[in-house]
Amino acid sequence: MSERQRTRLLQIILRVWAAASIGIFGMIFIAYALQLNAFRPGGSMHWTVWDDMPGHVALMLSAIYLTWAVYLLLASRRPVDYRSFLDFTMWVNLVHALVMVPGALEHGYYSKFLTDIPWILVLSAAIFLLRPRTTTPRPTTATAEASR
């Protein structure tokens, strides 16, 4: 696969992942902000979160992942210019998934092996396999003018 093809595929994956994350985490954020009963312990949608505290961890994590998704949309435009952000995203989500595994096993959150854990591992793997190999960012206007 050529560098251009890999970059194009990465752009698509980042956009799809970001858009889906905005939908998923947006729903969770709104549900917890409004304290909807379906998301409280014992509610039909409580499986989407980890803790038993109404609105605590879910609200914080959804806010973080909503923000992250917006920046992934920006990075999808020019991945080479956002390489350090993509590297950070890859590593932090890999570590997050590795920390989640024992927690899911210990507390019986087995559904997380079909939801949260693969969701962030797919992102990490895609970035690892498809990230730009070049480290030369596009020249900025100031750089172009200085070289004249």
URMO-V28364 format. One record per residue. RES is the residue in one small letter. PHI is phi in degrees with one decimal (* if undefined). PSI is psi in whole degrees, -180 to 180 (* if undefined). Layout:
RES&PHI&PSI ; RES&PHI&PSI
This chain:
m&*&132 ; s&-74.1&163 ; e&-58.6&-41 ; r&-64.7&-42 ; q&-65.2&-42 ; r&-62.4&-44 ; t&-62.8&-43 ; r&-63.2&-43 ; l&-64.6&-41 ; l&-61.2&-43 ; q&-58.8&-44 ; i&-64.5&-48 ; i&-61.5&-44 ; l&-61.4&-42 ; r&-66.6&-44 ; v&-65.4&-46 ; w&-61.6&-44 ; a&-65.0&-45 ; a&-63.3&-44 ; a&-64.9&-39 ; s&-64.9&-39 ; i&-61.4&-41 ; g&-65.8&-50 ; i&-65.5&-55 ; f&-74.7&-26 ; g&-64.4&-43 ; m&-62.8&-46 ; i&-63.6&-43 ; f&-60.6&-49 ; i&-63.2&-44 ; a&-61.1&-42 ; y&-76.4&-35 ; a&-63.4&-37 ; l&-87.4&-4 ; q&54.0&49 ; l&-66.8&138 ; n&-60.8&-32 ; a&-61.3&-24 ; f&-98.8&-2 ; r&-79.1&162 ; p&-51.6&129 ; g&90.5&-12 ; g&-76.6&161 ; s&-64.7&-23 ; m&-107.5&7 ; h&-64.6&-21 ; w&-62.5&-16 ; t&-76.3&-9 ; v&-127.4&171 ; w&-94.5&-45 ; d&-91.8&171 ; d&-105.2&12 ; m&-98.1&120 ; p&-60.9&117 ; g&81.4&7 ; h&-86.8&-82 ; v&-67.8&-43 ; a&-59.2&-42 ; l&-65.4&-43 ; m&-66.7&-49 ; l&-64.8&-38 ; s&-66.4&-37 ; a&-64.7&-42 ; i&-64.0&-48 ; y&-71.1&-28 ; l&-64.5&-46 ; t&-63.1&-44 ; w&-59.3&-42 ; a&-61.8&-40 ; v&-61.6&-44 ; y&-70.1&-30 ; l&-68.1&-34 ; l&-61.9&-43 ; l&-63.7&-44 ; a&-65.4&-28 ; s&-66.6&-21 ; r&-68.3&-44 ; r&-143.1&77 ; p&-54.6&-35 ; v&-63.6&-33 ; d&-74.5&-17 ; y&-115.0&25 ; r&-56.5&-45 ; s&-65.1&-37 ; f&-64.7&-42 ; l&-66.6&-40 ; d&-62.1&-45 ; f&-59.7&-47 ; t&-58.7&-45 ; m&-60.0&-52 ; w&-69.7&-43 ; v&-67.9&-35 ; n&-74.1&-33 ; l&-63.7&-48 ; v&-62.6&-43 ; h&-57.3&-46 ; a&-63.3&-43 ; l&-64.4&-34 ; v&-72.7&-33 ; m&-69.5&-31 ; v&-58.1&-56 ; p&-63.9&-33 ; g&-63.8&-41 ; a&-66.4&-40 ; l&-68.9&-45 ; e&-65.9&-39 ; h&-102.5&7 ; g&72.5&24 ; y&-88.3&59 ; y&-65.3&-24 ; s&-62.3&-22 ; k&-66.1&-20 ; f&-75.7&-9 ; l&-112.4&-7 ; t&-124.8&-93 ; d&-56.2&-50 ; i&-62.5&-53 ; p&-66.2&-29 ; w&-58.9&-47 ; i&-82.6&-26 ; l&-70.1&-36 ; v&-60.8&-44 ; l&-62.5&-47 ; s&-60.3&-45 ; a&-64.8&-42 ; a&-62.1&-44 ; i&-65.7&-43 ; f&-59.5&-46 ; l&-77.7&-29 ; l&-116.6&-5 ; r&-60.4&152 ; p&-60.9&134 ; r&-81.9&-27 ; t&-76.1&147 ; t&-111.2&9 ; t&-91.0&108 ; p&-74.0&163 ; r&-62.2&144 ; p&-67.5&141 ; t&-86.0&170 ; t&-60.3&-42 ; a&-63.8&-41 ; t&-66.0&-42 ; a&-63.8&-41 ; e&-70.1&-35 ; a&-68.6&-29 ; s&-80.3&-7 ; r&-77.7&*
